[in-house]
Each structure stands twice: as structure tokens, then as C-alpha cells.
Amino acid sequence: MSNQFALRDIHQSFAQAGQPLHVLRGASVSISAGEVVALLGPSGSGKSALLHIAGLLEQPTSGDIVINGEAVKLDSDRARTALRRQHIGFIYQFHNLLPEFNALENVAMPARVAGVGRPQAMQDAEELLTELGLGERLTHLPAQLSGGEQQRVAVARALINRPHIILADEPTGSLDGAAGEQVAALLLQMARARHASVLLATHDTQLAETHADRILRMQDGVVVEAGA
């Protein structure tokens, strides 16, 4: 598999009470196309901070982000936004669906923002939701769906633009065991089928051991191989 995504020597610091707070201290991750990498670590270890930087939502204090062999221009908001829209899909612990839009509309929205026409975006959204077992729930609002169904809608939304990278931050954390396992299995199956890289931040060791190709851990602001 070719290398698709890398974080190199990422540092992140903030001023707190006049003193520097070092959240990330040279964290590095490299993920190949179609590879699922789980990132374990306790709350406050820097997992979410690293995912925010990986998703071009925040700038690191220093370090490089490489997508498809090219370093990202971190000083350009416009370039980061374009790359995020083109290459990255996000899934969070809480689905963050728009409550006034139905499942189909929620999934189609990122495609519409990316410039896809409404008929094509709606067709692509319907195909994804059907593949995720929600073909009979297309016109349901989020409040009319179970937690597992809402998170499957969020999975479809993350996949609609066929991103190269999926960043999943505790995607099953709000679900019970059976629903969480189903969502995780569907997400990773569909990501692998599309040759997308997946960085999965989780507290769930069993989930990581069952589904990930590799397991990494956050430790003192750096990333280490599990067991290191």
C-alpha cells in the first residue's frame, strides 16, 4: 500500500496562566491507503488535539502534514479549507447532524458544499444510506432515528465526497456495545473498500484490537506503537 497521510513531528503548545502548556511534543503518524490505525490513550492525552490538527481544523505550533505525498500549506486558510473538503471525512462521538434536515439531506450537504449538483448529491446520499441499511429511513429527521442509526447517517456524511482520509474521534463512544460494533464494522468496511486511510481515536481497546491494522498510543504528547 502507498503512503497516503502523515503527520511529522507535530508540536502543539498553549499559554496557560503565563506558562506554556505542551499538548503535543513531536507526535508523528504515517498511514497507508486503505489502512486502519487506532489511536489509544486516556482523556487529556492529546488524541483529540492530534485529530483536529490532522483534520486541518487547527494549526500546529510546528510540524508538517502530508497528504498524498504533498505537504499542506498550513498558513493558508483557503488552501486548508479546500484540502479538508476534498480529502478528509470526519466522524465524532456525537453525530452532529442538523436536526431540521432529514437523513438524506444531512448526508447530501457536504457534496452540495463541494459543488455537486443537487440531483447527483441526493442520489449519492441515497446509495450510501441504503448501503448502510437505512434505505427505509431516508426522510426521517435525526430525532426520529435511534442513536446507532444517527451515527450511521454520520458515517454516510463522512464518506459522501469519497475522502482519502477518515478521522474518527470516539465514533462509538455514545453507543451501546452492539450498536457500536455495528457502526464500527460498517464504517471500516466501507472505508477499506474505498481505499481510505482511517485514524480512529478511541478508548475501546477491544474495538481497536478487533478492527485496526495497527494500534498506536498517545504517551506524553507523542505517538508510540502499542506495547512500546
Secondary structure, DSSP 8 states (H G I E B T S, - for coil): --EEEEEEEEEEEEEETTEEEEEEEEEEEEEETT-EEEEE--TTSSHHHHHHHHTTSS--SEEEEEETTEE--TT-HHHHHHHHHHHEEEEESS----TTS-HHHHHHHHHHHTT--HHHHHHHHHHHHHHTT-TT-TT--GGGS-HHHHHHHHHHHHHTT--SEEEEESTTTTS-HHHHHHHHHHHHHHHHHTT-EEEEEES-HHHHHHH-SEEEEEETTEEEETT-
